[in-house]
Amino acid sequence: MIKTVPISLWHLKSLASLNLSGNEISDICGILSPSQEAFHSLRCLNLSDNKFLCVPDLIRYCHNLSSLSLAGNRINFIPNFIKSCSRTLRILDVQRCNLKNLPSILKHFSLNEF
């Protein structure tokens, strides 16, 4: 299990899918710059079963993201910046999170799955 994401990972210019599930990661934003090209090519991101307390801020820079799994984290709300993915996001998995209800922000999406 890893607790931090290796910085070198974000230098992969054609990174389309990233599975970081089943680790002990609680933050991946502090070391990253939104200008890194990995954000722009990323289409599938699996952060399930980690130790996130909130949706990572980097999601706002993933404009081509079609699948996002946050399942099994202690996330209790979906922030407004998730709207930045509304054009491309088709799968949002928030199972086993601490959400009390689905936020109204999701009305901007045409999701296939929750």
KASUL-V575128 format. One record per residue. RES is the residue in one letter. PSI is psi in degrees with one decimal (NA if undefined). OMEGA is omega as a letter, one per 20 degrees, with the letter a starting at -180 (none if undefined). D_CENTER is the distance of its C-alpha to the mean C-alpha in whole Angstrom. Layout:
# KASUL-V575128
RES;PSI;OMEGA;D_CENTER, RES;PSI;OMEGA;D_CENTER
This chain:
# KASUL-V575128
M;141.6;r;19, I;153.4;r;17, K;-20.6;r;16, T;152.6;r;15, V;127.5;r;14, P;131.1;a;17, I;-35.6;a;17, S;-25.2;r;19, L;-35.5;a;15, W;2.2;r;14, H;0.5;r;18, L;109.1;a;17, K;-22.1;a;18, S;24.5;a;17, L;115.8;a;14, A;-29.3;a;13, S;135.5;a;11, L;121.9;r;10, N;108.1;r;10, L;23.6;a;10, S;155.3;r;11, G;33.5;r;14, N;-162.4;r;14, E;36.6;a;15, I;132.0;r;12, S;-14.0;a;12, D;133.7;r;11, I;8.6;a;10, C;-32.8;a;11, G;-27.3;a;15, I;1.2;a;16, L;152.3;r;14, S;132.4;a;15, P;-12.6;r;14, S;-9.2;a;17, Q;135.5;a;16, E;-22.0;a;16, A;-32.8;r;13, F;-36.1;a;11, H;-27.2;a;13, S;-13.3;a;14, L;126.0;a;10, R;-33.4;a;10, C;126.0;a;9, L;119.3;r;6, N;108.4;r;7, L;21.1;a;6, S;153.8;r;9, D;51.8;r;12, N;-152.6;a;12, K;32.8;r;13, F;136.2;r;10, L;-16.5;r;12, C;164.0;r;10, V;126.0;a;7, P;136.6;a;6, D;-27.9;a;8, L;-20.6;a;7, I;-32.1;a;5, R;-18.6;a;9, Y;-0.3;a;10, C;75.3;a;8, H;-11.7;r;11, N;12.9;a;12, L;125.1;r;9, S;-20.5;a;10, S;127.9;r;8, L;121.2;r;5, S;121.4;r;7, L;11.7;a;6, A;143.2;r;10, G;17.8;r;13, N;172.2;a;11, R;36.0;a;14, I;130.7;a;11, N;-0.5;r;14, F;157.5;r;13, I;118.4;a;11, P;160.7;a;12, N;-28.5;a;13, F;-9.8;r;11, I;-19.2;r;9, K;-26.1;a;12, S;-16.1;r;12, C;0.4;a;10, S;-24.7;a;13, R;-33.2;a;15, T;-23.5;a;13, L;124.1;a;11, R;-24.2;r;13, I;121.8;r;11, L;110.3;a;9, D;110.8;r;10, V;27.7;r;10, Q;147.3;r;14, R;25.6;r;15, C;175.6;a;13, N;28.3;r;16, L;131.0;r;16, K;-33.1;r;19, N;165.2;r;19, L;127.0;a;16, P;154.8;r;16, S;-19.9;r;18, I;-27.0;a;16, L;-9.3;r;15, K;-15.9;r;18, H;-4.4;a;17, F;156.3;r;15, S;70.2;a;17, L;145.9;r;15, N;-32.1;a;17, E;157.4;r;15, F;NA;none;14
